[in-house]
Amino acid sequence: MTYKHGISILENPTSIEQPIEAMSAVQVVFGTAPINLSEDITSVVNEPVLIRSFDEAKRKLGYSDDWESFTLCQSMDATFKQLKISPIVFVNVLDPSMHKESVTNLTVDVINKESKINQEGVILNTLVVKNADGSTTYEKETDYIANFNSDGEVVISILTGGNITGSEIQVSFDKLNPSAVTNSDLIGGYDSASNTYTGIETIKLIYPKLNIVPTVLLAPGFSHYEEVGTVLVAKSQKINGCFNATNVLDVTGITKENAIEDKETKLYDDKTSIVCWPKAKISGKTYWYSAIVAATLSRAVAENEDVPFKSPSNKRIPVNAMVNENGQEVFLDQVEANVLNAKGIFTAINMRGWRTWGNGTAAFDTDQEGIMDPKDRFIAVRRMFDWWGNSFIQNYFDKVDDPTNYRLIESVVDSENIRANGFQARGQIAGAHIEFRRIDNPINQILDGKIQFIQKVGFYTPAEEIVNVLEFDPTILEDSLFGGE
């Protein structure tokens, strides 16, 4: 045993803040990932993959800083590194059996018994290694081993005792071609012959497969295309025949006027949508703003007992700048940002640090006549309606097919009113009350196996405008000068 006398130092690995969970605001992100780096490529093509940490995302889907090619990676970064929230569901539509290209007879140098292929996307199991003139094919595990480095590049290590000699080798391989992925691939569909779902259509698989309600749908890098955004909107309602979700879309433009025009041209005006402009920049990396906003939605819910009753507006976000399509910085004061808000566009302002800005869904437009229904105008109220309905379905699904008797009705009414009282006591809702009324339940309907409740709910609207009226009072000045005499 070593005798110790004096001072010694030990070091722990750097602690990384663990993401907090928001089960009532689970993001579902559609896009492309560098799945050649995945531990199991075949299991992550057009399949919902539940991820709870950045390391798990890297292991199961791969990671690259090339966000233009691999769009899912920006949501990995925004969710786990910037906003520190989980879980998230990713759907990768890049299929290596379709979206690939072949590289043949590429010569690479051998330096200190290693060769590096300076390209991303190499599909490792297609790699063929030959001698410099291509006359001899080498064997993996006998002559060499091949693995990815931290940059996603393939490193070929020459094994001692193998047959590889010389300063050059020749390699051929297939590699991912994300540019071949089309909007149609992202939209996807259902093939009845093979009983398979692809693209956005895989939304139907998430609850049955993962037992998670998809709550926030997005496709950064794709949703600014009208055909994709429109499908996201359509798929946000009645998922699996019952659940409703929010979708987060992007619009494009050099100026705020361009962004407003783009939104109107694409008819992004649904109550289920949050439309975002411009892009966000953090430490030199540019994100589609939808990736930041969706993660912020989840973070806000996690910080409020998993109840989405607070508006996502005026929340601090860890961005360094907002930029337009040309990469030019965009600085919006409240007046300019409010022009976007008035047209149902969610943006950001720099007010003692960057923060989200906007309460209105995409349906909101101040040029419309009349007062819009609060449940369709305000993001927070719309999301509470969706969350309340989704929760009711999950809470009482076990009662479907029970006998239609007084005990069933009483249990639903009592349970819901007690539940509502709890949310009201915590200041999360103004109130709610459920009833089973004779007028809603004629005997012929009951004989047909249908009963109906009515529930009145009061959700808080955001304090969007706070006014303080200042008035000069000369008597206060007089009292100060003369002591009130």
Residue pairs with C-beta under 8 A, 6 or more apart in sequence:
17 84
18 53
18 84
19 52
19 53
19 79
19 80
19 84
19 85
19 86
20 84
20 85
20 86
20 299
20 302
20 303
21 85
21 86
21 87
21 302
21 306
22 85
22 86
22 298
22 299
22 301
22 302
22 306
23 87
23 212
23 306
24 213
24 215
24 301
24 306
24 307
24 308
24 387
24 391
25 215
25 216
25 297
25 298
25 300
25 301
25 302
25 306
25 308
26 87
26 88
26 89
26 212
26 213
26 214
26 215
26 216
26 298
27 75
27 79
27 88
27 89
27 215
27 216
27 217
27 218
27 294
27 295
27 297
27 298
28 48
28 88
28 89
28 91
28 203
28 206
28 214
28 215
28 216
28 217
28 218
28 245
29 72
29 75
29 88
29 89
29 90
29 91
29 218
29 219
29 220
29 291
29 294
30 91
30 93
30 186
30 199
30 200
30 217
30 218
30 219
30 222
30 232
31 70
31 71
31 72
31 75
31 90
31 91
31 92
31 93
31 186
31 219
31 220
31 221
31 222
32 69
32 70
32 71
32 72
32 92
32 93
32 94
32 178
32 181
32 221
33 44
33 61
33 62
33 63
33 70
33 72
33 73
33 90
33 92
33 94
34 61
34 62
34 63
34 64
34 66
34 69
34 70
34 73
34 120
34 121
34 152
34 176
35 41
35 44
35 45
35 61
35 62
35 92
35 94
35 96
35 176
36 62
36 96
36 121
36 122
36 123
36 124
36 152
36 175
36 176
37 58
37 61
37 62
37 63
37 64
37 148
37 152
38 44
38 59
38 60
38 61
38 62
39 59
39 60
40 60
41 96
41 123
43 49
44 60
44 61
44 92
45 92
45 93
45 94
45 95
45 96
46 91
46 92
46 93
46 95
46 188
46 196
46 197
46 198
46 199
46 202
47 91
47 92
47 202
47 205
48 89
48 90
48 91
48 202
48 205
48 206
48 209
48 210
49 60
49 61
49 89
49 90
49 91
49 92
50 87
50 88
50 89
50 210
50 212
51 57
51 60
51 61
51 76
51 86
51 87
51 88
51 89
51 90
52 86
52 87
53 80
53 86
54 63
54 76
54 77
54 80
54 81
57 63
57 76
57 80
57 90
58 76
61 72
61 76
61 90
61 92
62 70
62 152
63 70
63 73
63 76
63 152
64 70
64 73
64 120
64 152
65 73
65 285
66 73
66 120
67 73
67 74
67 221
67 285
67 286
67 287
68 221
69 120
69 121
69 178
69 179
70 94
70 178
71 219
71 220
71 221
71 222
71 288
72 90
72 92
74 220
74 221
74 285
74 287
74 288
74 291
75 88
75 90
75 218
75 220
75 291
75 294
75 295
76 88
76 90
77 285
77 287
78 287
78 291
78 292
78 294
78 295
79 85
79 86
79 88
79 291
79 294
79 295
79 298
80 86
80 88
82 282
82 292
82 295
82 317
82 318
83 292
83 295
83 296
83 298
83 299
83 317
83 318
84 299
85 295
85 298
85 299
85 302
87 212
88 298
89 206
89 210
89 212
89 214
91 199
91 200
91 202
93 181
93 185
93 186
93 188
93 198
93 199
94 176
94 178
94 181
95 185
96 123
96 174
96 176
98 180
99 176
99 177
99 178
99 180
99 181
99 185
100 123
100 174
100 175
100 176
100 177
100 180
101 174
101 175
101 177
101 180
102 172
102 173
102 174
102 175
103 119
103 171
103 172
103 173
103 174
103 175
104 172
105 134
105 170
105 172
106 117
106 170
106 171
106 172
107 132
107 168
107 169
107 170
107 171
108 115
108 116
108 117
108 156
108 168
108 169
108 170
108 171
109 115
109 167
109 168
110 158
110 164
110 166
110 167
110 168
110 169
111 167
113 157
113 158
113 160
114 155
114 156
114 157
114 158
115 155
115 156
115 158
115 169
115 171
116 149
116 153
116 154
116 155
116 156
117 153
117 154
117 155
117 156
117 171
117 173
118 153
119 153
119 154
119 175
120 151
120 152
120 153
120 175
120 176
121 152
121 175
121 176
121 177
121 178
122 153
122 154
122 173
122 174
122 175
123 173
123 174
123 175
123 176
124 146
124 148
124 154
126 173
126 174
127 140
127 146
127 154
127 171
127 172
127 173
128 137
128 171
128 172
128 173
129 137
129 138
129 140
129 143
129 144
129 146
129 156
129 164
129 169
129 170
129 171
130 136
130 137
130 138
130 169
130 170
130 171
130 172
131 138
131 164
131 166
131 169
131 170
132 166
132 168
132 169
132 170
133 170
134 170
136 163
138 144
138 162
138 163
138 164
138 169
139 162
140 146
141 159
142 159
142 162
142 163
143 158
143 159
143 162
143 163
143 164
144 156
144 157
144 158
144 159
144 162
144 164
145 156
145 157
145 159
146 154
146 155
146 156
146 157
147 154
147 155
147 157
148 154
148 155
149 155
154 173
156 169
156 171
158 164
183 222
183 225
183 227
183 228
185 198
185 199
186 199
186 200
186 219
186 222
186 228
187 199
187 200
187 201
187 227
187 228
187 231
188 197
188 198
188 199
188 200
188 201
188 202
189 197
189 198
189 199
189 201
190 196
190 197
190 198
190 201
191 197
191 198
197 204
197 205
200 217
200 219
200 228
200 231
200 232
200 235
201 235
203 214
203 217
203 235
203 239
204 239
204 240
206 212
206 213
206 214
206 239
207 213
207 214
207 239
207 240
207 243
208 240
213 239
213 243
213 245
213 390
213 394
214 239
214 243
214 245
215 245
215 246
215 386
215 387
215 390
216 245
216 246
216 247
216 248
216 294
216 297
216 298
217 232
217 235
217 236
217 245
217 246
217 247
217 248
218 232
218 247
218 248
218 249
218 290
218 291
218 294
219 228
219 232
219 290
220 250
220 287
220 288
220 290
220 291
221 288
222 228
223 229
223 232
223 247
223 248
223 249
223 250
223 288
223 290
224 249
224 250
224 251
224 252
224 262
224 288
226 265
226 266
226 267
229 247
229 249
229 266
229 268
229 273
230 266
230 267
232 247
232 249
233 247
233 249
233 268
233 270
233 272
233 273
235 247
236 244
236 245
236 246
236 247
236 270
236 272
236 273
237 244
237 245
237 272
238 244
239 245
242 390
242 393
243 390
243 393
244 272
244 385
244 386
244 389
244 390
245 272
245 386
246 272
246 273
246 274
246 297
246 379
246 382
246 383
246 386
247 270
247 272
247 273
247 274
248 273
248 274
248 276
248 290
248 293
248 294
248 297
249 268
249 273
249 274
249 275
249 276
249 290
249 362
250 275
250 276
250 277
250 279
250 288
250 289
250 290
251 259
251 262
251 263
251 266
251 268
251 275
251 276
251 277
251 345
252 258
252 259
252 262
252 277
252 325
253 259
253 260
253 261
253 262
253 277
253 278
253 324
253 325
254 324
254 325
254 326
254 328
255 324
256 277
256 330
256 332
256 336
256 339
256 340
256 347
259 277
259 278
259 340
259 345
260 339
260 340
260 343
260 345
263 269
263 275
263 277
263 343
263 344
263 345
263 362
264 343
268 275
268 362
269 344
269 362
269 363
269 365
270 361
270 362
270 363
271 361
271 362
271 363
271 375
271 376
271 382
272 361
272 382
273 361
273 362
273 363
274 290
274 293
274 297
274 312
274 346
274 358
274 361
274 362
274 379
275 344
275 345
275 346
275 362
276 288
276 289
276 290
276 293
276 345
276 346
276 347
277 289
277 340
277 345
277 346
277 347
278 289
278 322
278 323
278 324
278 325
278 330
278 347
279 286
279 287
279 288
279 289
279 322
279 323
279 324
279 325
280 286
280 287
280 288
280 289
280 291
280 292
280 317
280 319
280 321
280 322
280 323
280 348
281 287
281 319
281 320
281 321
281 322
281 323
282 318
282 319
282 320
283 320
286 323
286 327
289 322
289 346
289 347
289 348
292 317
292 319
293 312
293 346
293 356
296 312
296 315
296 317
296 356
297 308
297 312
297 383
299 315
300 308
300 310
300 312
300 315
301 307
301 308
304 310
304 428
305 426
305 428
307 387
307 423
307 428
308 380
308 383
308 384
308 387
309 380
309 384
309 428
309 429
309 459
309 460
310 380
310 462
311 359
311 378
311 379
311 380
311 462
312 346
312 356
312 379
312 380
313 346
313 356
313 357
313 358
313 359
313 379
313 462
314 355
314 356
314 357
315 355
315 356
316 353
316 354
316 355
317 348
317 354
317 355
317 356
318 354
319 348
319 354
320 354
321 329
322 329
322 330
322 331
322 332
322 347
322 348
322 350
322 354
323 329
323 330
324 330
331 350
332 340
332 347
332 348
332 349
332 350
332 357
333 349
334 349
334 351
334 357
337 347
337 348
337 349
337 357
337 358
340 346
340 347
340 358
341 347
341 357
341 358
341 359
341 360
342 364
342 365
342 366
342 367
343 364
343 365
343 366
344 360
344 361
344 362
344 363
344 364
344 365
345 358
345 362
346 356
346 357
346 358
346 360
346 379
347 356
347 357
347 358
348 354
348 355
348 356
348 357
349 355
349 357
358 379
359 378
359 379
359 380
359 462
359 464
360 377
360 378
360 379
361 376
361 377
361 378
361 379
361 382
363 372
363 376
363 377
364 372
364 376
364 377
374 381
374 461
375 381
375 382
375 385
375 459
376 382
378 461
378 462
380 459
380 460
380 461
380 462
381 459
381 460
381 461
384 429
384 457
384 459
385 457
385 459
388 432
388 457
392 416
392 455
395 415
395 419
396 412
396 415
399 408
399 411
399 412
402 408
404 446
404 449
404 451
408 451
409 436
409 451
412 434
412 436
412 453
413 434
413 435
413 436
413 453
416 432
416 434
416 453
416 455
417 432
417 433
417 434
420 429
420 431
420 432
420 433
420 434
420 457
423 429
423 432
424 430
424 431
424 432
429 457
429 458
429 459
429 460
430 458
430 459
430 460
431 457
431 458
432 455
432 456
432 457
432 458
433 455
433 456
434 453
434 454
434 455
434 456
435 453
435 454
435 455
436 451
436 452
436 453
437 454
440 452
440 453
440 454
441 451
441 452
445 451
445 452
